[in-house]
Amino acid sequence: MNAARHTGGTNALAEQRKAGDLPFGYYARAWLDSLRVKVAQGRLKQRTLDDYERGLTRWEG
């Protein structure tokens, strides 16, 4: 309950538990999607995105 008071209530705790149940790939895809936006905006090089994608693919094995 003390943690709930500082995080916005018990509903916030339930949301945190749900987020913890999501697989790593879910977050990795979201991160890569955000980087694709940066590439489209010219704020990140395509090669950097490609390197990150390759690294994640190797990690998944």
QUIMOUR-V854816 format. One line per field, one symbol per residue. phi: phi as a letter, one per 40 degrees, with the letter a starting at -180 (. if undefined). psi: psi as a letter, one per 40 degrees, with the letter a starting at -180 (. if undefined). A space follows every 50 residues. Layout:
phi->???
psi->???
This chain:
phi->.cccccbhhccccccccccccccddccccccccccccccccgcacdcccd ccccccccccg
psi->dddddeeeidddddddddddeiidddddddddddddddddeeeiiddddd dddddddddd.
